[in-house]
Amino acid sequence: MTRMMQDILKLSVSERILMVEAIWDSIAEDDEKLELSDEVTELLDTRIEAHKNNPSEGSSWADVKARVKKQF
């Protein structure tokens, strides 16, 4: 484990969450620099089209979140 990770893990959970949010915001600001592979783009397009064709299929975010929480 790197020294940086050791220092990060010494922070409280709320401080680490704030750090993650700051990191994520910095990534989002540079999102135009991110390139998706053709395979990922095709997969996303397929899923968007499937949702447009049948929007009632699938799970709500609340349902997905509840299922994930049950696993832990």
C-alpha positions in Angstrom: 0.0 0.0 0.0 1.4 3.4 -0.9 2.0 6.1 1.6 -0.7 8.2 0.0 -3.3 5.5 0.5 -2.2 5.0 4.1 -2.7 8.8 4.7 -6.1 8.7 2.9 -7.3 5.8 5.1 -6.5 7.8 8.2 -9.2 10.3 7.2 -12.7 10.0 8.5 -15.4 8.5 6.3 -16.9 11.9 5.7 -13.5 13.4 4.8 -12.9 10.5 2.3 -16.3 11.0 0.8 -15.6 14.7 0.3 -12.3 13.7 -1.3 -14.0 11.3 -3.7 -16.5 13.9 -4.7 -13.7 16.4 -5.4 -11.9 13.8 -7.5 -15.0 12.9 -9.4 -15.8 16.6 -10.0 -12.3 17.1 -11.4 -12.8 14.1 -13.7 -16.2 15.3 -14.9 -14.7 18.7 -15.8 -12.4 16.8 -18.2 -15.0 14.4 -19.5 -14.5 15.6 -23.1 -11.0 14.2 -22.9 -12.4 10.7 -22.1 -12.7 8.4 -25.1 -15.0 5.4 -25.1 -14.0 2.4 -27.1 -16.2 1.4 -30.1 -17.4 -1.6 -28.1 -18.5 0.5 -25.1 -20.2 3.0 -27.4 -22.0 0.2 -29.2 -23.1 -1.4 -25.9 -24.4 2.0 -24.5 -26.3 2.7 -27.8 -27.8 -0.8 -27.6 -29.0 -0.3 -24.1 -30.4 3.1 -24.8 -32.3 1.8 -27.7 -33.6 -1.2 -25.7 -34.8 1.3 -23.0 -36.5 3.5 -25.6 -38.3 0.4 -27.0 -39.4 -0.9 -23.6 -39.0 1.7 -20.9 -41.0 -0.3 -18.3 -38.5 -3.2 -18.5 -35.6 -3.1 -16.1 -35.3 -1.9 -12.5 -35.5 1.5 -10.9 -32.5 3.0 -9.2 -34.2 2.5 -5.8 -34.7 -1.3 -6.6 -31.1 -1.7 -7.8 -29.8 0.1 -4.7 -31.8 -2.0 -2.4 -30.6 -5.2 -4.0 -27.0 -4.1 -3.8 -27.4 -3.2 -0.1 -28.8 -6.7 0.7 -25.6 -8.2 -0.7 -23.5 -6.4 2.0 
